[in-house]
Amino acid sequence: MSNPNQLAMVKKDTVDIVAAKVKQFQESGELHFPANYSPENAMKSAWLILQDVKDRNQTPALQTCSKDSIANSLLDMVVQGLNPAKKQGYFIVYGKTLTFQRSYFGTMAVTQRVTGAKSIDASVIYEGDEVDYEIVNGRVTELKHKQKFGNQDKPIIGAYCTIIEHDGTVYNELMTFAEIEKAWGQSKMNPKGESSTHKKFPQEMAKRTVINRACKKFLNASDDNSLVMKHIHASDDVAEEAQLAEEIQGNANQEIIDVEGIEVPCDDETGEILEETKVDESQKEVVTDDAPNW
């Protein structure tokens, strides 16, 4: 969408409306931003980034996506207090729906904001490392990790995330590498490919996986009645529904099996799980509401 007049119209129907809605939330006391967060700057950054976002057919998102979904994705971003310029989230197109999806940096920021956690850190466990801990009431406690220099060149055997809560309580999320790889297997990025990010940077991807799991548990245990949590859930739901609608179109002629509640496309003859499905964007249609879900 290179026409300045068209861009101006989309901006008026999305960015300006969202800005007014955010101001309304602030004036009513429903929304309070961190001292170092500027919703205006976040919106400006998002608008610049959105002009370069495209779908799989290389069609600009501002041209193919509904204005309602553009407005909703922007509102979800701002209410969560995130800024895409800081790599805290990304705009992704599914059919005619634009979604805002948090990166793990964004998930960490939201978790600290919502729960008041003091810090969130993760570390990788390598072969030869010494790890000791106790389990008390289902929680990993007294986690001790000793590592010798050089072990970083050995195979990864696990990872953990440590969250220090506002009252000083320490929460540890611990995963074996087999559990991490199982989580990677749900990715559409073909993590087993030699050129994949998972293969090139397994340490960082392992930390990202365990951080996401730990933060998800904390967020799910938070007060669902807050405006921030409502938009966190809404943003996740919209992305999941839009992605599912896209996959249904792409998997129309494939058998679907259920693995631990997750639908996985499989080859009809061999039963082999298909790692990647190519979708014809021109055949997809995602139904959206007539108005933003405010």
N, C-alpha and C positions, 0 to 999 in steps of 0.2 A: 504494500500500500504506500505508494510514493506521492500520491496526490495530497498536498498540504491541507486542502479543504476537507478531504475525507478523514485525515488524521485528526484535524481539529474537531470534527463532529464526534468521532469515537472518543476522544479525550473528554469532551463535554459530557457525553453520555456515560462515561465510566469514572475517570479520575476525579472530575469535579463533583460528581454525585457521591463518590466514596469519601472524599474530603469533607463534604458537608455532613455525612452520616457519622464520621469519626468525631467531628466537632460536637455533634449532638450527644454522642456517648460521653464525651468528656464533660460537657456542661451538666449532664444529668448525674454525673458521679459514677457512672457504670464502668468507666475505663480510665485507668491511670497508667501512664507510661513511665519507664525507668528514666532517671534524670538525664542519661546520656543518649536517649532515643528521640529522634525527631521524625514524626510521621510525615512531615512535609518533604524532608530529604529522602526518606525511604520511597515515597511515592514518585519523586522525580527520578530516582535511580531506577525504579521499576518501569516507569514509562519509557525511559531510554532503552532499557534491556528488552522490553516487550516489542519494540520496533524491529528487533533482529530475530525474534523467536519465530520458528517455522514448524510446520507439521512435517510428516514423513514425505509428503509430496513437494516439499520446499515451498509451500504456500504460506505467506505471512499469517501468523496467528491473529493479528488484528483484522485480517481480511476474512478468514474462515471461521473464527470462533464467534459465538453469540456474545452480544454486548453484556447480557446478564452474567454469563460465566466469567467474562473479563472483570466485571465489577466485583463479583463475589470473590474471585481469586485475589484481587487487590485488597479487599476488605479483610479477608482471612489473614493475609500477610501483615497488614498494619495492626490489627487487633492483637496478633501474637507478638507484636513488637519486634518484627524481623526486617532485615534489609538485604535484598538479593545482591547488592554491591559488596557485602561482606561475606558472600558465599553461604548465607544462612538459609537459602532456599532457591528453588528453581521453578520457572513457569514451564509446564509441560502440556502439550496438546494431545487430547484424545478425541478424535473425530471433530466435532464442532464445539467441544468443551475445553476451556482453558482451566488448568488447575495449578494451584501453588502447592508445591511439596517441599517440606523442610529437608535440609541437609542435616547431617548429624551435628554440625556446628549449631544449626538452628534449633535442633531438638535439645541440645545441651543448654542453650540460652533460655528457651521456654521453660525447661524443667527447673532451672535455677530461679527464674522469675516467679513461677507458679508455686513451687514448694519452698522457696527460701533456702535451698541448698547452698552451702558455702563453696563447695568445689566439686568438680566431676573430672576424674582422671582415669586413664586406662593404661594397661601395660601388657606386653606379650610375654608368654612363658615359652622358653626354648628347651630343647632336649638338653639335659644336664643341669638345668636349674633346680634348685631346692625350693619346694613349696609345701608349707605346712599350715593347717587351719583346723578349726573346730566348727561343728554345726550345732547351734543352740536354737531351739524352737524354729527349726527350718531355715535359719539364717547362717550364712558363712561368717564366722567371727574369728578374731585373732589371726587374720591372714598374714603370713610372713613369706616373703619371696626373696631368696638369695640367688644372685646371678654372677657368674664369673665372666670376666671380659673375654670375648671370643665366642661365647655361646650364641651371640646374635647371628652367627654364620651357620648355626645348626638348624635342623628342622623345627618348625613351630609345633608345640604340643597343646597350646591353650592360650587363653587370654582372660583378663579380668578387668572390671570397672569398679572403681571405688567412689562412692558418693558420700561426702561429709554433710550431714543434715544441719539445719540451722541451730539445733541444740547440741551439736557436737557428736551425735550418734553416727557411727560409721556403717555404711551398707556396702556389701561386696556382691557383685554378680560375677560368677565364675563359669567359664565355658571351656570344654575340651575342644581340640581342633576338629574332631569329628562332628561335634555339634555346630561349630562354626561353618564347616563345609556343607552341612545339611541346610543351614540357613542360606548359604550362597546358592545352593541348588534351586532355590525358589526365585532367584534373580533372572530377569530377561536379558541380562548382559552377557550370557554365555561365559560364566566364570572359569570354565575349564579350557577355554581357548588360550593358545599360547600368547596371543597379543592382548589378552584381557587385562583390565586393571587389577583383578584379583591375583593373576599370575605375576604381574610386574611388581605390585606393591602389597604382598600378602600381609605384612605387618600392620600397615595402616588400615587395610580392609578388615583385618581381624579385630583391631581396636574399634573401628566404626561399628561392627556388628555387635560387640558386647556392650558398647555404650548405648546403642539404640535399644537393646533389650532391657538394660537397667533403667533407662529413662522412661521407657514405655510403662514399666511397672509403677514407677513413681507417679507418672501423670495419670494413670488409670486409678490410682488410689486417692487422687485429689478431688476437691469439691467440684462436682459436675455442674453446679448452678452458676458458677462464675461466667462472665461473658467470654473471658479468654478461653476457658475450657470448652465452652459451647462451640466456639469457632475452631478450636483444635480438632474436636470430634467432627464438626461439619466439614472441615477441609479434608480430613482423612477419608470421610465417607464419600465425598464427591469424587475424590481421586480414585477410590476403589471401585465405585459404581461406573465411572467413565472408562476405567481400564477394563473392567469386566465386560462392558458393552462392546468395547473394541475387540476383546478376545473372542467373544461369542461370534462376532462376524467372521473373524479369521479362522475359527475352529469349527465352522458350521458343518464341515464334512469329516470331522475327526471325532473319535470316541473320547469321552471325558471320564477319567477315573478320579476317585477321591483319595488323596493321601493325607491323612490326619486333618481332614476338613478343608484341604486346599485342592481346588480343581486343577488337574494337570492334563494338558493335551497329549494324547498318545497315538502312536501309529496303529491303525486298525489291524494290520496283519501281524506285526512283531510284538506289539504291546510296549515298544520302546518309548520312553518319555522323550518328547521333542523339546529341545532346549530353546529353540527360537522359532516363532511362527511369523511369516511375512504376511502383512495385512494390506489389503488394497484399500487405501483411504477413501477412494471415490465411492466405495460400496458401503461405507460406514455412516451411521446416523445415530447420534446420541440425543435423546429427548431431554430437554431442559425445561424448567418452569418458565412461565411467561414473565415472571418478575424476579429480581434478586431475593434470596431467601433471608430477608431481614425481618 
